Amino acid sequence: MPQTTSDTSNAVPVWGFFKSVTRSFTDRRISLWIALFGLVVALLVTLVWLAGRYEASQYQAELDRDAADAVSDLQRGFTHHALSLQNLQYKSLSNQLWHGEISGLLNQNREWLRVEKRDPQFAVVDQANSPFRMPIFDAHSHLNEQAEIIQTCVRAKRLNGPAYSRSYFVPQASGMGLEVMEMCLPILEQGILSGYTLLTYGLQEVLAIQLGDTYGRRNEISFTEPDGTRLAVQGSVPRTKRLFTATQLLDLPGTTLVLRMDGRRAGPDLFPNVLPALVTAMSIALVSVLVLLVKDSRRRLKAERDLADALAFRKAMEDSLVTGLRARDLKGRITYVNPAFCQMVGFKAEQLLGASAPMPYWPTEMVGEYQQRQAVRLAGNAPPREGFESVFVRQDGSRFPVLIFEAPLINVLGKQTGWMSAFLDISEQRRIEELSRASQERLQATARLATVGEMASLLSHELNQPLAAISSYATGSLNLLSHHTDLPPAQTFSDLHMALERIAQQASRAGKVINSVHDFVRRRDQDREVVRPQTIVDAVMPLVQLQAHKLHVRIDVKMDESLSPVLCDRTMVEQVLLNLARNGMQAMDHPDCHKRLLTLQVKKAASSLSHGWIEFAVIDLGVGISEDIEKQLFTPFFTTKPEGMGLGLSLCRTVVEQHGGHLEFEAVTPRGTLFRFTLPTASSL
């Protein structure tokens, strides 16, 4: 028994140990499952929470982008409105036409409540209200914001562009009201302030028109104060769910508005499995982008090759031109020259690019005239399409005439960026014209000399016989008188009587020859006509200008508009004036003559003895006439020119004296010579 009892007592502790071990193992498994379940639950919760945060961040980022896009749309809208008003200002319309144009803009832009046109002192000149609502201002309500309007317009004047005022509340007669904002735009005419255009916006209408269709369907958008007070609201959202909110600052010149956007979507409950689809979509998009990039690269390479070919073609064409090309920007700086222009003026392209007035190829004495002409061109006045002549100086100092054609330089946007000029060197053309003119003058001079020689031969032949007969009869009479004692007195008297009759007859014949030649010369009196002095000057100006271009002489014409017409041989007087003008220009063709100015002056004769006479004067600034030359200046066949014949001034004086006038000259202080001649007026004859 004791042994049995002992075995039984030993068995009880072993079972207890087993039970304790089993219970411990079970508790550990349960703990492991609980731990595993907890970990899975925690992982799922964490994933769901992270997914929710991820989707919430996506929603918030999308809402932020919408808010930023909405601000960009608002800024573009305000900019478009400002451009519309500026385009209207550039038209410089009358008040009636302005009111019509503004009414059209008010119909197109429902957010515009009112447009005012004000003068520089901020007084209202004209106004127009939106046709979609009753006028928001009465005669006094707008005066409350006058200080803010003036401050906004002063800011717009300083910015030289649109400026915006702070928003303010305008109560209405119905007990309601609306929040408005002003935009002021200065009106500039040729750079001078002439007034302001004041545009009143309704903030509620701005949200509804510019953002309502795009953002108002899925969001609630509003303008708020910095403290959150709502100024204008568009759309609505349920208030029972957690909402997403985004705010953006709308920076406008002069003010800043806060745009708030509340999203309609609430926080997500489950995380959608979009990652595989997103990766697949991104892979497809990446392949598509690569394909598009390959195609775009091929098109770009083809465009670059075409552009290079076009540039090479243009370069070859420009290098082959003999016409000089020059481009200038709107400030008068040279931006491009072709090789022909560089070769024409003798300067390299590097020396010309970027140069501005005065240009290195301008003559020194003509810089003022060229600068004035360039100022007129840069002011926007288009030059004549037929071109104009000018004179340039090469780098070596030689001068040459050019024919210039200019046209506006328009870029691809249709905006003028400068002027393009084409230059033709007309030196050879002028040389040929000068040779032709000289040949014509030599032919005319030869013809005149031939006529003089023919007339001299005629006089010699016609007068030789009567003079020889007179000489014979006179000699015979002298012989009769010497030997009168050898003959009867009656016969001597009869012979003397016959000889004297013959002498009288031959003398009469010689006088008729002289009278016939005199009549031939006086026939030109029949060609005289009544002509205005201005017509005579205009007739010789083309030939004078031609000589002036060659010798780089500036012509100044001083004409009294109240002069009476003269009675003269127009052709001969024009030749006299032309001859004197050419002599004056040739007198200034000297290295010492830096100021080359020829003055043609026509006025009433100053002398009391010359009442009813017109005085023509030609004044040069040449080297003058020495005392030795003065004594024989009008002597026929006397000349100081290598190719002259010495008949010019002599014939000029003869022509003037045939008209009853006189030709004279005098020295000009400090240098130069004045030639003047007079002609009678038609009323004085």
C-alpha positions in Angstrom: 0.0 0.0 0.0 2.6 2.5 0.8 4.3 1.7 -2.4 1.1 2.3 -4.3 0.4 5.4 -2.6 3.8 6.6 -3.4 3.3 5.9 -7.2 0.0 7.7 -7.1 1.4 10.7 -5.5 4.2 10.9 -8.0 1.8 10.8 -11.0 -0.1 13.9 -10.0 2.8 16.3 -10.4 3.7 14.9 -13.8 0.2 15.4 -15.1 0.1 18.9 -13.8 3.4 19.6 -15.5 2.0 18.2 -18.8 -1.1 20.2 -18.5 0.9 23.3 -17.7 3.2 22.7 -20.7 0.2 22.1 -23.0 -1.5 25.2 -21.7 1.6 27.2 -22.3 2.1 25.9 -25.8 -1.6 26.6 -26.6 -1.2 30.1 -25.2 1.8 30.7 -27.4 0.0 29.6 -30.6 -2.9 31.7 -29.7 -0.6 34.6 -29.0 1.2 33.9 -32.3 -2.1 33.9 -34.2 -3.2 36.9 -32.4 0.0 38.6 -33.1 -0.1 37.5 -36.8 -3.8 38.7 -37.0 -2.8 41.9 -35.4 0.0 42.4 -37.7 -2.2 41.7 -40.8 -4.9 43.9 -39.4 -2.4 46.6 -38.7 -0.8 46.2 -42.1 -4.2 46.4 -43.8 -5.2 49.3 -41.7 -1.9 51.0 -42.5 -2.3 50.2 -46.2 -5.9 51.5 -46.1 -4.8 54.6 -44.2 -1.8 55.2 -46.5 -4.1 54.6 -49.5 -6.6 57.0 -48.1 -3.8 59.5 -47.5 -2.5 58.9 -51.0 -5.8 59.4 -52.6 -6.6 62.3 -50.4 -3.3 63.9 -51.4 -4.1 63.2 -55.0 -7.5 64.8 -54.6 -5.9 67.8 -52.8 -3.2 68.1 -55.5 -5.9 68.0 -58.2 -7.8 70.7 -56.3 -4.7 72.8 -55.9 -4.0 72.4 -59.6 -7.6 73.4 -60.4 -7.2 76.4 -58.1 -4.0 77.4 -59.9 -5.6 76.9 -63.3 -8.5 78.9 -62.2 -6.2 81.8 -61.2 -4.4 81.5 -64.5 -7.7 81.6 -66.3 -8.8 84.7 -64.4 -5.5 86.4 -65.1 -5.8 85.6 -68.8 -9.4 86.9 -68.8 -8.4 90.2 -67.1 -5.4 90.5 -69.6 -7.8 89.9 -72.5 -10.2 92.5 -71.2 -7.3 95.0 -70.9 -6.2 94.3 -74.4 -9.7 94.7 -75.7 -9.9 98.2 -74.1 -6.4 99.1 -75.4 -7.4 98.1 -78.9 -10.5 100.3 -78.6 -8.3 103.2 -77.3 -5.9 102.9 -80.3 -8.9 103.5 -82.7 -9.3 107.1 -81.3 -13.1 107.0 -81.8 -15.5 109.8 -81.2 -17.8 109.5 -78.2 -20.7 108.2 -80.2 -18.6 105.5 -81.9 -16.9 104.7 -78.6 -20.3 104.2 -77.0 -21.3 101.8 -79.7 -18.1 99.8 -79.4 -18.4 99.6 -75.6 -22.0 98.4 -75.9 -20.8 95.5 -78.0 -18.1 94.6 -75.5 -20.6 94.8 -72.6 -22.8 92.4 -74.5 -19.9 90.0 -75.0 -18.6 90.2 -71.4 -21.4 89.7 -68.8 -19.0 90.2 -65.9 -18.6 93.9 -67.0 -21.0 96.0 -65.0 -20.0 99.5 -66.1 -17.4 101.2 -68.3 -16.5 104.9 -67.8 -14.4 107.2 -69.9 -12.7 109.9 -67.8 -10.5 112.8 -68.6 -7.0 113.4 -67.1 -8.7 115.2 -64.1 -10.8 112.0 -63.5 -14.1 113.6 -64.5 -16.5 111.3 -66.3 -16.7 112.0 -70.0 -18.9 109.1 -71.1 -20.3 105.9 -69.6 -22.0 102.7 -70.5 -23.8 100.1 -68.3 -24.3 96.4 -68.7 -27.6 95.5 -70.5 -28.0 92.4 -68.3 -28.8 94.3 -65.0 -29.9 97.6 -63.7 -27.2 100.3 -63.3 -25.4 99.6 -60.0 -24.4 103.2 -59.3 -26.6 106.3 -58.9 -25.5 109.9 -59.1 -23.9 109.7 -55.6 -23.0 106.2 -54.7 -20.0 106.1 -57.0 -18.6 109.3 -55.3 -17.8 107.2 -52.1 -15.1 105.4 -53.9 -13.7 108.4 -55.8 -10.5 108.4 -53.7 -9.9 104.7 -54.4 -10.5 105.3 -58.1 -8.1 108.2 -58.3 -5.5 106.2 -56.4 -6.0 103.2 -58.8 -5.7 105.5 -61.9 -2.6 107.2 -60.6 -1.1 103.7 -60.1 -2.2 102.8 -63.7 -0.5 105.9 -65.0 2.7 105.0 -63.2 2.6 101.4 -64.4 1.7 102.5 -68.0 -0.9 99.7 -68.0 -4.0 98.4 -66.2 -4.3 98.7 -62.4 -7.0 97.3 -60.1 -8.7 98.6 -57.0 -9.6 96.9 -53.9 -13.0 95.2 -53.9 -15.9 96.9 -52.2 -19.6 96.3 -51.5 -22.2 98.2 -53.4 -25.7 98.1 -51.8 -28.7 98.0 -54.1 -32.2 99.4 -53.8 -33.7 95.9 -53.3 -31.8 95.5 -50.0 -29.3 93.2 -51.6 -25.9 94.2 -52.9 -22.8 92.9 -54.7 -19.1 93.0 -54.4 -17.3 94.9 -57.2 -13.8 95.8 -58.3 -12.5 98.6 -60.6 -9.9 98.4 -63.3 -8.3 101.6 -64.6 -6.5 101.8 -67.9 -4.7 105.0 -69.1 -5.4 106.4 -72.5 -2.3 107.5 -74.3 -2.2 109.5 -77.6 1.3 109.7 -79.1 2.8 109.1 -75.7 0.6 111.8 -73.9 -2.0 111.0 -71.3 -5.4 112.0 -72.6 -7.7 110.2 -70.0 -8.6 106.9 -68.4 -10.9 104.0 -69.1 -12.6 102.7 -65.9 -14.1 99.2 -65.9 -16.2 97.9 -63.1 -16.3 94.1 -62.5 -18.8 92.2 -60.5 -16.9 89.5 -58.6 -19.9 87.2 -58.6 -20.2 87.5 -62.3 -16.5 87.0 -62.8 -16.7 83.6 -61.0 -19.9 82.6 -62.8 -18.7 83.6 -66.3 -15.0 82.8 -66.3 -14.9 79.8 -63.9 -18.5 78.6 -63.5 -18.7 76.3 -66.6 -15.2 74.9 -66.0 -14.8 74.6 -62.3 -18.2 75.4 -60.8 -19.8 72.0 -61.7 -17.5 70.0 -59.4 -16.3 72.6 -56.9 -17.4 75.5 -54.9 -15.3 78.6 -55.8 -15.3 81.9 -54.0 -13.4 85.1 -53.5 -12.6 85.6 -49.8 -11.0 88.1 -47.5 -7.7 87.1 -45.8 -9.7 86.2 -42.7 -12.0 83.8 -44.6 -14.9 86.2 -45.2 -16.6 85.2 -48.4 -17.0 88.1 -51.0 -18.6 86.1 -53.8 -19.5 82.4 -54.2 -20.2 80.2 -57.2 -21.5 76.6 -56.8 -22.4 74.6 -53.6 -21.1 71.5 -51.8 -22.6 69.2 -49.2 -21.5 70.1 -45.6 -21.9 66.5 -44.1 -18.6 65.1 -45.4 -15.0 66.0 -45.0 -14.1 68.4 -47.8 -11.0 69.4 -49.6 -10.1 73.1 -49.8 -7.5 74.9 -51.8 -6.6 78.6 -51.8 -4.6 80.6 -54.3 -3.6 84.3 -54.4 -4.7 86.2 -57.5 -2.1 88.9 -57.9 -3.3 91.9 -59.9 -1.5 95.2 -60.3 -2.7 97.2 -57.3 -4.6 94.5 -55.4 -4.6 90.8 -54.4 -7.6 88.6 -54.2 -7.9 85.2 -52.4 -9.5 82.5 -54.5 -10.9 79.6 -52.5 -12.0 76.3 -54.1 -13.9 73.6 -52.1 -14.1 70.2 -53.7 -17.3 68.2 -53.9 -15.6 64.9 -53.4 -15.2 63.5 -49.8 -12.4 61.5 -48.4 -12.1 58.0 -50.0 -13.2 54.9 -48.0 -11.2 52.2 -49.9 -8.0 52.2 -51.7 -8.6 51.4 -55.4 -6.1 49.0 -57.1 -4.9 51.3 -59.8 -1.1 50.7 -59.6 -1.0 47.9 -62.2 -3.3 49.9 -64.5 -1.2 53.0 -63.9 2.1 51.1 -64.6 0.5 49.6 -67.8 -0.8 53.0 -68.9 2.5 54.6 -68.2 4.3 51.9 -70.2 1.9 52.4 -73.1 2.3 56.2 -72.8 6.1 55.9 -72.6 6.2 53.8 -75.8 3.8 56.2 -77.5 5.9 59.2 -76.4 9.0 57.5 -77.8 7.3 56.9 -81.1 6.2 60.5 -81.2 9.6 61.7 -80.3 11.2 59.7 -83.1 8.7 61.1 -85.6 9.2 64.6 -84.2 13.0 64.2 -84.4 12.7 63.2 -88.0 10.5 66.2 -88.8 12.8 68.5 -86.9 15.9 67.2 -88.8 14.1 67.6 -92.1 13.0 71.2 -91.1 16.6 72.0 -90.1 18.0 70.7 -93.4 15.3 72.7 -95.3 16.2 75.8 -93.2 19.9 75.3 -93.9 19.3 75.0 -97.6 17.1 78.1 -97.5 19.8 80.0 -95.6 22.5 78.8 -98.1 20.3 79.8 -101.0 19.7 83.3 -99.5 23.4 83.7 -98.7 24.4 82.8 -102.3 21.7 85.1 -103.7 22.8 88.0 -101.4 26.5 87.4 -102.3 25.6 87.6 -106.0 23.7 90.8 -105.8 25.3 94.1 -106.9 22.6 96.0 -105.0 23.6 96.9 -101.5 21.2 95.8 -98.7 21.1 97.3 -95.2 18.6 96.6 -92.3 18.1 98.9 -89.4 16.0 98.4 -86.2 13.4 100.9 -84.9 16.2 102.8 -83.1 18.2 103.3 -86.3 21.0 100.8 -85.5 22.3 98.7 -88.4 21.5 95.0 -87.9 22.5 93.6 -91.3 24.5 94.5 -94.4 25.3 92.4 -97.4 28.7 92.1 -99.1 27.7 94.4 -101.9 26.9 97.2 -99.5 30.3 96.7 -97.7 32.1 96.8 -101.0 30.1 99.9 -102.0 31.1 102.0 -99.0 34.5 100.3 -98.3 33.8 99.3 -94.7 33.7 95.8 -93.2 30.5 94.3 -91.9 32.0 94.3 -88.3 32.5 98.1 -88.6 28.9 98.7 -89.6 26.9 96.3 -87.5 25.4 98.1 -84.5 26.4 101.5 -85.8 23.9 104.4 -85.5 23.6 108.0 -86.7 25.9 109.6 -87.7 26.9 106.8 -90.1 30.6 106.5 -91.1 29.7 106.8 -94.8 27.8 110.1 -94.4 29.4 113.2 -95.8 30.4 115.5 -92.9 28.5 118.6 -94.2 25.3 116.6 -94.8 25.1 114.9 -91.4 22.4 117.2 -90.1 20.2 116.7 -93.2 20.6 112.9 -93.1 19.8 112.7 -89.4 16.6 114.7 -90.0 15.7 112.4 -92.8 16.3 109.3 -90.7 14.2 110.8 -87.8 11.3 111.2 -90.2 11.7 107.7 -91.4 11.9 106.2 -87.9 8.8 108.1 -86.9 6.9 105.8 -89.3 6.6 107.8 -92.4 7.0 105.5 -95.4 9.4 106.6 -98.1 8.3 106.9 -101.8 8.5 103.6 -103.6 10.3 105.2 -106.5 13.3 105.9 -104.3 15.4 109.0 -103.6 19.0 110.0 -104.4 21.7 110.6 -101.8 25.5 110.9 -101.6 27.8 108.5 -99.6 31.5 108.7 -98.8 33.7 105.6 -99.1 36.3 104.8 -96.5 39.0 106.2 -98.7 37.2 109.6 -98.8 35.8 109.4 -102.3 32.1 110.3 -102.8 29.6 108.6 -105.0 25.8 109.1 -105.6 23.4 106.3 -104.6 19.7 105.6 -105.3 17.9 104.4 -102.1 14.8 102.3 -101.8 13.3 101.7 -98.4 10.5 99.6 -97.1 9.3 98.5 -93.6 10.8 95.3 -92.2 7.9 93.1 -91.0 8.5 90.0 -88.9 6.4 86.7 -89.0 4.0 88.1 -86.4 3.2 91.1 -88.7 4.9 93.6 -86.5 7.4 96.1 -87.9 10.9 95.6 -86.4 12.8 98.1 -88.5 13.6 99.2 -92.1 15.2 97.4 -95.0 17.0 99.6 -97.6 18.4 98.8 -101.0 21.2 100.9 -102.5 22.2 101.3 -106.2 25.5 103.0 -107.1 24.6 105.3 -109.9 28.1 106.8 -110.4 28.3 105.2 -113.9 24.9 106.4 -114.8 25.7 109.9 -113.7 29.0 109.8 -115.6 27.2 108.7 -118.8 24.6 111.5 -118.2 27.3 114.0 -117.7 29.1 112.9 -120.8 25.8 113.1 -122.8 25.2 116.6 -121.4 28.7 117.7 -122.2 28.4 116.3 -125.7 25.1 118.1 -126.1 26.7 121.4 -124.9 29.7 120.9 -127.3 27.3 120.2 -130.2 25.3 123.3 -129.3 28.4 125.4 -129.0 29.7 124.0 -132.3 26.4 124.8 -133.9 26.5 128.3 -132.5 30.1 128.8 -133.7 29.1 127.4 -137.1 26.2 129.8 -137.3 28.5 132.7 -136.3 31.1 131.6 -138.9 28.4 131.3 -141.5 27.1 134.7 -140.7 30.6 136.1 -140.7 31.3 134.5 -144.1 28.0 135.9 -145.4 28.8 139.4 -144.2 32.3 139.2 -145.6 31.0 138.0 -149.0 28.1 140.4 -149.2 30.1 143.5 -148.0 33.2 142.7 -150.0 31.7 143.8 -153.4 30.1 147.1 -152.3 33.2 148.1 -150.3 35.5 147.2 -153.2 33.3 149.3 -155.6 33.2 152.2 -153.1 37.0 152.0 -152.9 37.4 152.0 -156.7 35.0 154.9 -157.2 36.7 156.9 -154.4 40.1 156.3 -156.0 38.9 157.3 -159.4 37.4 160.5 -157.9 40.6 161.3 -156.3 42.4 160.8 -159.6 40.0 163.1 -161.4 40.6 165.8 -158.8 44.3 165.4 -159.1 44.3 165.8 -162.9 41.3 168.1 -163.3 43.5 170.6 -165.3 43.9 168.2 -168.2 40.1 167.8 -168.7 37.4 170.2 -169.4 35.5 171.3 -166.3 32.2 170.1 -167.5 33.5 166.6 -168.2 35.3 166.5 -164.8 32.1 167.5 -163.0 30.1 164.9 -164.8 32.6 162.1 -164.0 32.7 163.2 -160.3 28.9 163.3 -160.2 28.7 159.7 -161.6 31.4 158.4 -159.2 29.6 159.9 -156.2 26.3 158.3 -157.3 28.0 155.0 -157.6 29.5 155.4 -154.1 26.1 156.2 -152.7 24.5 153.2 -154.4 27.2 150.8 -153.0 27.0 152.3 -149.6 23.2 151.8 -149.6 23.7 148.2 -150.7 26.1 147.6 -147.8 23.7 149.2 -145.4 20.9 146.9 -146.6 23.2 143.9 -146.0 23.8 145.1 -142.4 20.1 145.7 -141.9 19.2 142.3 -143.1 21.5 140.7 -140.6 20.2 143.0 -137.9 16.6 142.0 -138.8 17.7 138.3 -138.6 19.0 138.9 -135.1 15.9 140.9 -134.0 13.6 138.2 -135.1 14.0 136.7 -131.7 12.0 139.6 -130.3 9.0 137.9 -131.8 9.6 134.9 -129.5 9.1 136.8 -126.3 6.3 135.8 -124.0 4.8 136.6 -120.6 6.2 134.1 -118.1 6.3 134.0 -114.3 9.8 134.0 -112.7 8.9 130.8 -110.8 8.4 129.0 -114.1 11.9 130.0 -115.3 13.5 128.8 -112.1 11.5 125.5 -112.2 12.6 124.9 -115.8 16.4 125.0 -115.1 16.2 123.3 -111.7 16.5 119.7 -113.0 19.7 120.6 -114.9 21.0 122.5 -111.9 20.3 119.6 -109.6 22.1 117.2 -111.9 25.3 119.3 -111.8 24.8 119.9 -108.0 24.7 116.1 -107.3 27.9 115.7 -109.2 29.8 118.5 -107.4 28.1 117.8 -104.0 26.5 121.3 -103.9 23.3 122.2 -102.0 20.9 124.5 -103.7 18.8 127.1 -101.9 16.1 128.9 -103.8 14.7 132.1 -102.4 11.6 133.3 -104.3 9.3 136.2 -103.7 5.8 134.8 -104.3 4.3 138.2 -105.2 6.5 138.8 -108.2 4.9 140.0 -111.5 5.4 138.1 -114.7 8.2 139.2 -117.1 8.2 139.6 -120.9 11.2 137.8 -122.3 12.6 135.2 -124.6 12.1 132.3 -122.2 14.6 130.0 -123.8 17.4 132.5 -123.9 16.8 133.7 -120.3 16.7 130.1 -119.0 20.1 129.6 -120.8 21.5 132.7 -119.0 20.3 131.5 -115.6 21.6 128.0 -116.2 25.0 129.3 -117.4 25.4 131.5 -114.3 24.4 128.7 -112.0 26.9 126.3 -113.5 29.7 128.9 -113.3 28.9 129.3 -109.6 28.9 125.6 -108.9 32.2 125.1 -110.8 33.7 128.0 -108.8 33.0 126.0 -105.6 34.6 122.8 -107.0 37.8 123.4 -105.0 39.4 121.5 -102.1 39.3 124.7 -99.9 35.5 125.0 -100.3 34.0 123.0 -97.4 30.6 124.7 -97.4 29.1 124.3 -100.9 25.9 126.3 -101.1 24.5 127.9 -104.2 21.7 130.4 -103.7 19.2 131.3 -106.4 17.4 134.5 -105.5 14.5 136.2 -107.4 13.1 139.5 -106.1 12.0 143.0 -107.2 14.9 145.2 -108.2 15.9 147.4 -105.3 17.0 150.5 -107.4 14.5 153.3 -107.9 15.5 153.5 -111.5 14.6 149.8 -111.9 10.9 150.1 -110.9 9.0 147.5 -112.7 12.0 145.2 -113.1 12.7 141.7 -111.7 16.2 140.9 -110.4 17.7 137.4 -110.7 20.7 136.7 -108.5 23.1 133.7 -108.4 25.3 133.6 -105.2 28.1 131.1 -104.7 30.7 130.6 -101.9 33.6 129.9 -104.3 37.1 131.2 -104.5 36.0 134.5 -106.0 37.2 136.5 -109.1 40.7 138.1 -109.1 41.3 141.7 -110.3 43.0 140.6 -113.5 40.1 138.4 -114.5 37.5 141.1 -113.7 38.9 143.4 -116.4 38.3 140.9 -119.2 35.5 138.8 -117.7 33.0 139.7 -120.4 35.5 139.8 -123.2 34.5 137.4 -126.0 36.7 134.3 -126.4 38.3 135.0 -122.9 38.0 132.0 -120.6 39.7 130.4 -117.5 38.4 126.9 -118.2 40.5 124.4 -120.1 37.5 123.4 -122.3 35.8 126.8 -122.4 35.2 128.9 -125.5 35.0 132.3 -123.7 31.5 133.1 -125.1 29.3 132.2 -122.2 29.3 135.4 -120.1 29.5 137.6 -123.3 26.4 136.0 -124.8 24.6 136.2 -121.4 25.3 139.9 -121.3 24.2 140.3 -124.9 20.9 138.5 -124.2 20.2 140.5 -121.0 20.9 143.8 -122.8 18.7 142.8 -125.7 15.9 142.6 -123.1 16.8 146.1 -121.9 18.3 144.9 -118.6 21.9 144.7 -117.4 24.2 142.0 -116.1 26.7 142.7 -113.3 28.6 141.0 -110.5 30.2 141.8 -107.1 32.3 140.1 -104.5 30.6 138.5 -101.4 32.0 138.7 -97.9 33.9 136.7 -96.7 34.2 134.8 -99.9 32.2 134.1 -103.1 30.6 136.0 -106.0 27.2 137.4 -106.7 25.9 137.7 -110.4 22.7 139.5 -111.0 20.7 140.5 -114.0 17.4 142.3 -114.5 14.4 141.7 -116.7 11.4 144.0 -117.3 7.9 143.0 -116.1 5.1 142.6 -118.6 3.2 145.5 -117.0 6.1 148.0 -117.3 6.3 147.7 -121.1 
